[in-house]
Structure formats: C-alpha cells, structure tokens
Amino acid sequence: METNTLAQPEAQSASPEHFDVLIVGAGISGIGGAYHLTKQRPQTSFVVLEALESFGGTWLSHQYPGIRSDSDLYTFGYRFKPWVGPPIATAAEILTYMDEVIEENDLGRHVRYGHKITKAVWSSQTNLWTITAVRAEDGATRTFTTNFLWMCQGYYRQLDGYTPEWEGMDSFKGQIVHPQNWPKDLDYKGKRVIVIGSGATAATLVPAIAGDCQHVTLLQRSPTYFIPGRNENELADTLRTLQIDETWIHEIVRRKVLHDQAEFTRRSIEESEVVRGELLEGVKAFLGPDFDIAKHFTPSYRPWRQRIAFVPDGDLFQGINAGKATVVTDHIDRFTEKGILLKSGETLEADIIISATGFKLNVLGDIAFEIDGKPLNFADTVTYRGMMFTGVPNMIWVFGYFRASWTLRADLISDFVCRLLKHMEDKGVHKVVPTLRPEDKDMPLSGWIDPENFNPGYLMRGMHLLPRRGDKPEWQHTQDYWAEKDEIPAINLDDPAFSYA
C-alpha cells in the first residue's frame, strides 16, 4: 500500500480556503463520502481533512497483532466496490481495498493528511463554518471555510483507549499495554501475558500472540457471545466457480448476508433462549463437552445486547484446546508486583498485561464547536435520526450500526447528504437546521440509545456526552438498517423538522 500525499499545500495561505463541503476524517466513512460526492455532485467542491498520515482510520491507527474486521466485508465493504477476499479481513486487506477505491476514483487529490482540526465555528451572518486545523508536518495553523460540514471521524478516540484504574497498577513490575497504543517494539515472545477483556479485540489478540508467548491468559470479568465458523462464504465461492461477474456476486452475497442478519437479529429478540443455545453449541463444538462453557462463555444478557464477534475458523478456541491459552472468569482485586490478584484469591503472574478494555467515546472528534459565539454542548441537542442535531446548522455526523456493518449506514447517509445539498440548491437556501416541530415540543426525551436494546461499556460511560433522543422515529438513532434502507431515502426534505434559511 502506498501512502497518498497529494494535495498537501506548501505554504500557509493568507486567507481561508473555501470548499462547498468539508469532510472530517479519511476512514471508511470519509472516503465513502468523497466517492459519493464525486459521483452524485461532481460540481461540488470539497476537501477531506485527516489527522493521521494516511487513510484508513481504525485500520491504520490500530497496530496490535492480528487486527481484523468483526463484520463481514460483503457488507462492511462499499456497495459500489465488490469485495473479493475472505469475509473476515485483516487490516492490511481492508487498507488495500480502500487504496483501490481512492486510486480508481482519483480521490487522493481531495485529501489533506496530517491536518488535525481543533476548532469549528458557525456564523449565521455568513452561513459558513470556519474550521481551524494544525498541520502535522510543521505545526502551522490552517483555516478553511465551508458551507457544509460532514463529520466522518468515528465515535471513539483512535489513539487513546480506555483502561480502568485498578488498585496497585503502579506496583506491577512488568509492562501494561492498551491495544490502541501498541508499542512497535513490544517483545512478548516467551513471556507470560494476561489479556484483560472479553470483546472482539481480546478474541483477536489471544490467538494472534498465543503461539509466541510462554502462555497467554484471557482474563474476563464476564463472558461475551461469539460466533465461530469458517472464514469463507460458500455462496460467493459457488458463484465464482460458475464464473459469475464479481459485481453480481457482490450484490447477491450482500443481500443474502443482510437477509440472514435481519433474521438473526429478529430471533435474538423474539427467540433469545433458542439463539443463546445455538451460540453456545457453536462454542462447545470447538471446546468439547468437558469445558466449562457455562462459566466462561455464557453471558448474563440476551444475544445482541452487545456486539457479537465472529471468530474465524474458531482460532481463539483452537488456542485454548492446544493449551497455549487459558480463560479465567473472575474479578480483579488489585495488581501486584508479579501480576494480578483476583477476588477469588487466585494470583495470575505475568510479564505483560494487555488491557483490551474498550474505547473512550469521541464526541464530534473532540473538536471545540461554537455556534454564533456560543460553545456547543452536544448533550443539549436532540438527534434527528442519529445524523443531524437540533440547533446545529449544516452538519451531518456518520454513526453506523451496531448489529450490522458501519458502512451500510455510511452509504445511506452519503445519499442523504447529496440529496439534501441538491434540495438546498434548488430552494436557493444556504442553511438547514433540524428543529423540533410543534407536535414534538413536549415529547419525552431520554439518552442516545436504550440500554435495554444495546449497552456496550463505552456507550454507557459516555451517554451523558451524547445528544438525547425522543420517542418518535425521526428523533432517534434506531440502529435498524432494514428499516432505514427504505426510510432514509424517503425522508421528506420539506418536513417542518428541517428549518431552512
């Protein structure tokens, strides 16, 4: 993969550069948005500002061993670019795919790498956003103005993972590492390693390093669900054998995966005990009848209340069977000089402790926002379908799905942005602000998402920072792709929920 360095200005301009649209972030959402603008709005000028040195977001910044997708690439890939590899892909494979999208569509000329945005100021006098960014190569401050701001920066801090404060951490004589800050020179060969966590990152790390460690222990406070299976798509392989065009394969397989996901989601809610049994049987098929599945792999919550990671070829469980990895389900009492003392009284000794303990929520890219001279408190707003916010003009935020691939929603929102820009152009207006309608004024408001529906730790810790939701579909982030794929394209842009000027 070759890092694209096009469009880097050589000197600071005396006046702000202006673009019709400014996209924040060159990850999967930002590059997708750039593609859709070039195809649907070819006359629209735009720039993509990216804080990192290249494209890719998560897939560039996360460097821990074995990093891979936990969504299948037939739906995590863009709808316009066929995916031809295995359903679960490595970071390198995803970056290669994105590189092809950039090269094939000449998107690199629109991207400015090494530009960290620090401030975004809206003025109703000019109907413009003024964006301040610091350029990494020389520390120079750059200023941009734009009519429309498209936030594609994701939802967590890429380089700053969440590690709880445990008693005695300072006394541990070994090394403590968070996967998001993986040291390039970390030597774990022949070492005793503890990985704290039970999610997709832990399930990826353990099999990736188990063969090189003296031993690796997966220490979890409570179990999570996994779906083990072969990293292949039989339908795609059959269609390739029949020499079907890859564009057709991509669309057919994509629809089949989405159909199966919709059915699985429905059954997880309506037949939760049956689905729970099926998931546990899948794990038991790898670990055998004598393994304590009830203790180590049976969560207390129903399926899909938290994200479920696919374990390709059951590699996590194969490592356990081979004796290279051990699972311990217990609570941490404190760290010691040699490792971790558990509430049960057991001590786990380690040379390296890896805290695969989750994300820190990133609210609007940790950018200082102002609207007409007043700092924006995001939590004071109400969300319009999880992508716009009351009182915030000319801005879209891409927040994807938990139970389906992020990119599905990024593509839907891209279509919406292009349609909204055309609508504003046709109306001759320069400003759009989501506004509660008279019938919405007294509706009850609650947190960004219903914790009974979905409750990962990073959201529960940061819920107070996020916008509120109402009790109507327009004022919620429903997390339902199968409804939104029809609802978002059908949004009436002249609904009173949109206030134009």
CORMO-V64784 format. One record per residue. N is the residue number from 0. SS is DSSP state (H for helix, E for strand, - for the rest). PSI is psi in whole degrees, 0 to 359 (999 if undefined). OMEGA is omega in whole degrees, 0 to 359 (999 if undefined). Layout:
{{N,SS,PSI,OMEGA} {N,SS,PSI,OMEGA}}
//
This chain:
{{0,-,133,181} {1,-,126,179} {2,-,128,181} {3,-,126,182} {4,-,20,180} {5,-,161,171} {6,-,22,175} {7,-,115,180} {8,-,145,184} {9,-,339,182} {10,-,157,179} {11,-,129,179} {12,-,150,182} {13,-,330,181} {14,-,159,181} {15,-,145,170} {16,E,140,182} {17,E,139,175} {18,E,149,177} {19,E,319,182} {20,E,139,174} {21,E,121,179} {22,E,130,179} {23,E,111,176} {24,-,135,179} {25,-,40,172} {26,-,203,185} {27,H,324,181} {28,H,315,183} {29,H,317,179} {30,H,322,175} {31,H,316,178} {32,H,319,178} {33,H,318,178} {34,H,309,184} {35,H,324,176} {36,H,317,182} {37,H,329,183} {38,H,322,185} {39,H,337,182} {40,-,62,187} {41,-,339,180} {42,-,357,181} {43,-,125,176} {44,-,140,180} {45,E,160,176} {46,E,148,174} {47,E,122,177} {48,E,126,183} {49,-,129,182} {50,-,328,182} {51,-,176,185} {52,-,351,180} {53,-,184,181} {54,-,167,172} {55,-,335,179} {56,-,238,180} {57,H,318,187} {58,H,346,174} {59,H,317,188} {60,H,329,182} {61,-,120,188} {62,-,11,184} {63,-,156,184} {64,-,137,173} {65,-,4,186} {66,-,132,184} {67,E,169,178} {68,-,154,168} {69,-,11,171} {70,-,150,178} {71,-,144,187} {72,H,350,175} {73,H,336,174} {74,H,334,176} {75,H,333,172} {76,-,162,180} {77,-,152,179} {78,-,336,186} {79,-,356,185} {80,-,106,182} {81,-,140,174} {82,-,131,186} {83,-,4,182} {84,-,195,178} {85,-,152,183} {86,-,319,176} {87,-,123,190} {88,-,153,175} {89,E,164,177} {90,H,319,181} {91,H,320,179} {92,H,321,179} {93,H,319,178} {94,H,322,177} {95,H,317,178} {96,H,313,179} {97,H,322,178} {98,H,319,178} {99,H,319,177} {100,H,316,181} {101,H,313,183} {102,H,315,184} {103,H,336,184} {104,-,11,177} {105,-,46,182} {106,-,341,185} {107,H,328,182} {108,H,345,180} {109,H,352,190} {110,E,135,174} {111,E,109,179} {112,-,161,178} {113,-,31,178} {114,E,102,181} {115,E,119,181} {116,E,131,180} {117,E,335,185} {118,E,145,176} {119,E,120,186} {120,E,124,177} {121,E,137,175} {122,E,122,177} {123,-,346,176} {124,-,322,181} {125,-,349,187} {126,-,45,180} {127,E,149,165} {128,E,136,171} {129,E,121,186} {130,E,128,176} {131,E,130,180} {132,E,150,176} {133,E,128,182} {134,E,127,188} {135,-,324,189} {136,-,333,182} {137,-,2,180} {138,-,8,181} {139,-,147,177} {140,E,129,178} {141,E,147,179} {142,E,136,179} {143,E,149,168} {144,E,150,181} {145,E,151,176} {146,E,329,188} {147,E,133,184} {148,E,127,185} {149,E,103,186} {150,E,109,181} {151,-,33,189} {152,-,359,181} {153,-,197,188} {154,-,2,177} {155,E,160,182} {156,-,116,187} {157,-,321,189} {158,-,18,184} {159,-,87,182} {160,-,167,181} {161,-,122,173} {162,-,120,177} {163,-,159,175} {164,-,104,178} {165,-,146,177} {166,-,135,174} {167,-,8,182} {168,H,324,181} {169,H,339,183} {170,H,344,182} {171,-,127,185} {172,-,348,179} {173,-,205,184} {174,E,136,175} {175,E,127,187} {176,E,138,168} {177,-,137,182} {178,H,329,180} {179,H,347,178} {180,H,47,186} {181,-,120,179} {182,-,134,181} {183,-,334,183} {184,-,16,181} {185,-,121,181} {186,-,105,180} {187,-,5,181} {188,-,129,180} {189,-,9,183} {190,-,158,171} {191,E,122,187} {192,E,135,170} {193,E,129,173} {194,E,115,180} {195,E,124,179} {196,-,167,181} {197,-,10,184} {198,-,198,185} {199,H,323,181} {200,H,314,178} {201,H,318,181} {202,H,337,176} {203,H,315,184} {204,H,314,187} {205,H,307,179} {206,H,334,182} {207,H,329,183} {208,H,349,188} {209,H,323,183} {210,-,338,182} {211,-,339,181} {212,-,158,168} {213,-,316,173} {214,E,148,177} {215,E,133,179} {216,E,125,173} {217,E,109,182} {218,E,118,181} {219,E,144,177} {220,-,322,178} {221,-,152,183} {222,-,167,173} {223,-,167,178} {224,-,145,173} {225,E,154,173} {226,E,101,177} {227,E,146,178} {228,E,173,181} {229,-,140,181} {230,-,69,178} {231,-,163,175} {232,-,108,186} {233,H,322,180} {234,H,314,179} {235,H,317,180} {236,H,320,179} {237,H,316,180} {238,H,326,177} {239,H,322,176} {240,H,326,178} {241,-,4,178} {242,-,38,174} {243,-,144,179} {244,-,140,183} {245,H,329,178} {246,H,318,177} {247,H,317,180} {248,H,314,182} {249,H,314,183} {250,H,318,181} {251,H,311,182} {252,H,321,179} {253,H,315,180} {254,H,321,179} {255,H,316,179} {256,H,315,181} {257,H,322,176} {258,H,314,181} {259,H,321,179} {260,H,319,179} {261,H,317,180} {262,H,320,179} {263,H,318,178} {264,H,315,178} {265,H,313,183} {266,H,329,179} {267,H,332,180} {268,H,315,186} {269,H,334,181} {270,-,50,191} {271,H,322,182} {272,H,324,177} {273,H,314,180} {274,H,320,177} {275,H,313,179} {276,H,320,180} {277,H,318,179} {278,H,318,181} {279,H,325,176} {280,H,326,177} {281,H,321,177} {282,H,318,181} {283,H,329,179} {284,H,331,178} {285,H,320,189} {286,H,344,177} {287,-,167,186} {288,-,342,184} {289,-,349,180} {290,-,144,182} {291,-,76,180} {292,H,322,183} {293,H,320,183} {294,H,316,192} {295,H,341,184} {296,-,23,177} {297,-,99,181} {298,-,161,179} {299,-,346,183} {300,-,163,179} {301,-,157,179} {302,-,143,176} {303,-,11,171} {304,-,339,167} {305,-,163,185} {306,-,142,179} {307,-,123,182} {308,E,141,173} {309,E,134,178} {310,E,99,185} {311,E,128,179} {312,-,20,178} {313,-,33,188} {314,H,326,177} {315,H,315,184} {316,H,328,176} {317,H,322,177} {318,H,324,178} {319,H,315,179} {320,H,325,183} {321,-,356,180} {322,-,8,180} {323,-,341,182} {324,E,151,178} {325,E,144,175} {326,E,130,175} {327,E,124,178} {328,E,110,186} {329,-,173,177} {330,-,146,179} {331,E,127,173} {332,E,307,177} {333,E,164,173} {334,E,151,175} {335,-,179,178} {336,-,325,188} {337,-,354,182} {338,E,233,186} {339,E,130,172} {340,E,127,183} {341,E,161,179} {342,-,332,180} {343,-,348,183} {344,-,348,178} {345,-,147,176} {346,E,131,174} {347,E,119,179} {348,E,146,184} {349,-,154,170} {350,-,329,181} {351,E,135,174} {352,E,125,181} {353,E,121,182} {354,E,87,176} {355,-,63,194} {356,-,14,170} {357,-,189,188} {358,-,163,163} {359,-,127,183} {360,E,137,177} {361,-,113,181} {362,-,110,180} {363,H,41,174} {364,H,16,184} {365,H,33,178} {366,-,140,177} {367,E,110,182} {368,E,139,172} {369,E,143,175} {370,E,113,182} {371,-,47,174} {372,-,357,182} {373,E,128,178} {374,E,138,180} {375,-,122,170} {376,-,105,186} {377,H,327,182} {378,H,349,178} {379,H,355,183} {380,-,166,172} {381,E,135,184} {382,E,140,169} {383,E,104,178} {384,-,30,176} {385,-,17,181} {386,-,339,174} {387,E,170,189} {388,E,137,182} {389,-,135,178} {390,-,359,181} {391,-,108,186} {392,-,149,166} {393,-,49,179} {394,E,139,175} {395,E,141,174} {396,E,129,177} {397,-,114,173} {398,-,117,189} {399,-,201,184} {400,-,151,174} {401,-,322,185} {402,-,2,175} {403,-,176,186} {404,-,141,179} {405,H,318,189} {406,H,335,177} {407,H,316,181} {408,H,327,177} {409,H,318,178} {410,H,316,179} {411,H,316,181} {412,H,325,177} {413,H,315,177} {414,H,319,181} {415,H,316,180} {416,H,313,182} {417,H,321,178} {418,H,321,179} {419,H,318,179} {420,H,318,178} {421,H,319,180} {422,H,317,179} {423,H,320,178} {424,H,315,180} {425,H,326,180} {426,H,347,182} {427,-,31,180} {428,-,162,184} {429,-,358,186} {430,-,137,173} {431,E,132,181} {432,E,124,173} {433,E,134,186} {434,-,134,176} {435,-,132,179} {436,-,165,179} {437,H,321,181} {438,H,352,181} {439,H,350,191} {440,-,324,185} {441,-,13,182} {442,-,146,179} {443,-,142,180} {444,-,148,179} {445,E,187,184} {446,-,167,185} {447,-,320,181} {448,-,150,180} {449,-,116,181} {450,-,340,175} {451,-,339,181} {452,-,317,182} {453,-,130,188} {454,-,52,175} {455,-,155,186} {456,H,319,184} {457,H,328,177} {458,H,318,181} {459,H,322,180} {460,H,331,187} {461,H,10,184} {462,H,326,183} {463,H,347,181} {464,H,347,188} {465,-,160,177} {466,-,163,178} {467,E,166,177} {468,E,155,176} {469,-,193,182} {470,-,17,178} {471,-,149,184} {472,H,325,181} {473,H,333,187} {474,H,35,179} {475,-,156,166} {476,-,95,193} {477,-,339,182} {478,-,19,184} {479,-,92,180} {480,H,321,188} {481,H,339,171} {482,H,316,186} {483,H,334,180} {484,H,336,176} {485,H,324,186} {486,H,316,184} {487,-,314,177} {488,-,338,183} {489,-,3,181} {490,-,130,177} {491,-,108,184} {492,-,352,174} {493,-,10,174} {494,-,144,178} {495,-,349,175} {496,-,344,176} {497,E,120,178} {498,E,120,184} {499,E,153,175} {500,-,999,999}}
//
